[in-house]
């Protein structure tokens, strides 16, 4: 059985997407946007996974590949949309 997703988990995920969209619309690059989110994470426990995603992207991974590492914070549906 999977872990329980709480309303605060969904709010943090929504905040993550909203902030990424705003930063992207403002012309901020992908890794810079993620660094911004790392310094001001959208929810508890996001800082370390975002740091890992930045490292993966810097190493040549795509956004989806890097976010897939976020210890199941994002489901397959979310990754498919990206």
ABEGO torsion letter per residue (X at the ends): XBBBBBAAAAAAAAAAAAAAAAAAAAGBBAAAAAAAAAABBABBGAAAAAAAAAAAAAAGBBAAAAAAAAGGABBAAAAAAX
